[in-house]
Amino acid sequence: MFPAKFQALIFAFIMSGFMAFLMSGILTLLNLGWFSGFVLTWLKAYLVAHACAFPLVLIFAPLSRKITARLIKTG
């Protein structure tokens, strides 16, 4: 479907989407509790969270890889 050169970008988009979805739901529930408009409020929070999370993943992924490489013992 997509050329291999887009693998990192697509991975970052999907991963940030999952994380933003779950974290926005958890934090919305913890902060506001369950109420009749919960799902709509959660989805609004998710859209904002994903819009922030995707570029942040792109920015911090290289740093995370470097830190991980230093923490992993090879050979």
N, C-alpha and C positions, 0 to 999 in steps of 0.2 A: 504493500500500500504506500509506504513512504520510503524514500532512499535511506540507506544506512547512515548517511551523514547527519540525519536528524535524530538519531537514537537518543543522544544525551538530552536534547531539548524536549523530546516527547516524554522521556522518562521523568524529567524534572516537572513537566506539566501534570502528568498523572500522579506522581508522588505528592506534589504540593496540593493537588486536588483532594486526594484521600486524607492527608493530614489536616488540611483546612476544614474539610467536612466534619471529621471526627472531633477535632478540637473546638470548633465553633459550636457544635452541638453540646459537648460536655460543658463548656464554659457558659453557654446560654442557660442550660439546665441548672448549673450550680448558682449562677447569679440571679436568675429570675424564677426558678422553679417551674413546675409544669402548669401551664395555663391554656386557655382555649386557643390563643393565637400563637402557641409555641412554635409550630412547624414553620409558619410564615416568617416569624422573627428569626428562627434558626437559619432559614434559607437566605435571608437578607444578610445576616452575619457571615454566612459562608461565602457569599459573593464578594464581600469586602475582604475577608480573610484570604481567599484564593488570589484575589488581585494583588494582595501584598505578598503572599507566600511564594508565588511563582518567581517573581524577579529576585526575591531574597534567596531562594534555592539556587538560582543561576549564579548569584554573587558569591554565596558562601560554600558552594560545592567544591571548588578547587581548594579552598582553605581546609575544609573538612577532610579531603583526600590527603593533603599534606600531613595534617595532624595524625590521621589514621596510619599513614605509612610510617611515621616516626614511632608510633606506639606498638606496631606489629613487629614481632621478632621474626626475622627471616634467617633460615639456615642455621 
